[in-house]
Amino acid sequence: MLIGVAASGAHSNGYSLIRKIIEVSGADLNQDLAGRSLADVVMTPTRIYVKSMLALIKALPVHALAHITGGGLPGNLPRVLPEGCDAVIDESSWNWPPLFQWLQAQGNVERFEMYRTFNCGVGMVVVVPADQVEATIAQLKSTGDDAWLLGKIVPSTHSEPTVVFA
């Protein structure tokens, strides 16, 4: 099963597109975006997961970790999947943070391109056995992470591991 761990923001990815969207839209960097200035939201520091991931690995069986960096979910998650497997992501399992909603609307960016360029609020994916989902989420929450059931791994219908958005 796939557990999503929340990102703090854009992390260090997609800033060329972010700058272009800000420029083309004529956005005011002081405008309010969910109670903060757009500038502050865009420049939120990248979340570092090492302490919570080490605690998780010590406490529970973890099959894989995928840090969602440049390439987003479709570019990073397949790297940890074995041959013959696909990742099915439940798009309704989380809401995109306001930054990503704003970027998509202001930049008129197609949904798949958003997933390919940005983390869209998912900073890390943890792959665990199905019977460890609740314990994994509880462990992550105990270390201050926002975590949820993101999806599952299924037999592949593709020649290489693929991320499928459902």
Steps between C-alpha positions, in 0.01 A plus 500: 500500500606857440502754783524866408693739723422869463744741341571838656466674163658480157823378660776567247308405189333677214633846578560586134131439435399677823700810397345491152145472639563790739645708218232424241211535744632831633444369852567724798741312727331668798156365410334273753512127439338303783591758763860560390658706225560325170874568543505329840307199370726461196814530712395255775810295587521142381389243756775258600361156586805317630412490872143382454598249230779352715257468792247334269754254360606405855139445608333330203572305182549747214540362148603826331513877527459742211588865551280695260745741343547618140288274281221489758307182575523355147877552484603390849262229618579251218865499610408306815252261339602150402458386141144389430339753736313828460411757765135603503460841664158594639478868401212552741713395800637852550434859403767694319633782719400852391836566330449218251138595440614857431782389267268278299234770465735793430725303267223302331714192563354160409448265795756238389760774442436619857569147626811474281644836605390542861438281803142641525519462876653150518861531613572135573337166423552206734434148373387260772322165531119531493470387862731785613306797357338615826815450704708686242264799493489505880881486523540783249242714678681440830810666351300798372439394143168526320456154344219316323424198282598623154450188292614148432731288290341275239623262230624704206329535168802691364847402382658699787368601844254786458299735716129494426277778633150381587 
